[in-house]
């Protein structure tokens, strides 16, 4: 299990990503709007990991509510797993509560699932399946 | 430049790290108290990156003030660079403001420097030198 990315919520994902590209030289990996998750996503490569900038499509979305409550900032961490269904079963067996008991498709077209932050010391944690 | 670690501020770093070790199987990489930074640090390995759990040694420390203001959560991101003095010079040349214009020694004994979050879209960003 490795650190796949850190999610950063901002009012303007493109502006934030452009700033990090310019300052740190991180290359653009993905730019996509994901209507069913209510976000625009801009991902930059950073070694084997990514920085994922998230912008809400409206205030009434998970990222929109996060911004209204806390302002822009670090939003979640994501770990890559080889088999997400096996990882979910393992976590549930250890007593963790999942937001997604069934994987859904993330911005990059890969299976993802979020855990309930109440199970992870208040930290929002995502899993992504990378073979 | 690759994502070296994500910093997580909690009231009890050991408890948080133990939870992530148990749930995600991340191995312990480092456990250390750093009095001059006012923190206890517990680091877990996660591929080429780390999850760094930070616990304030007192309320009147940067991490203590963060917890009082925002509660436990994601605190900073850190990028690894091969030459930290060159990276600082490059960032200053691009107009970024540094908290540390001169590198100091981090928990793992490596040179580190933080940027002013006002230069990085409100995100606290650290650099660490890894040859």
Interface residues (C-beta under 8 A of the other chain):
Chain A: X1 X2 X3 X5 X6 X8 X10 X15 X16 X19 X20 X22 X23 X24 X25 X26 X46 X47 X48 X49 X50 X51 X70 X71 X72 X73 X74 X75 X76 X77 X79 X80 X91 X94 X96 X119 X120 X121 X122 X123
Chain B: X1 X2 X3 X5 X6 X8 X10 X15 X16 X19 X20 X22 X23 X24 X25 X26 X46 X47 X48 X49 X50 X51 X70 X71 X72 X73 X74 X75 X76 X77 X79 X80 X91 X94 X96 X119 X120 X121 X122 X123
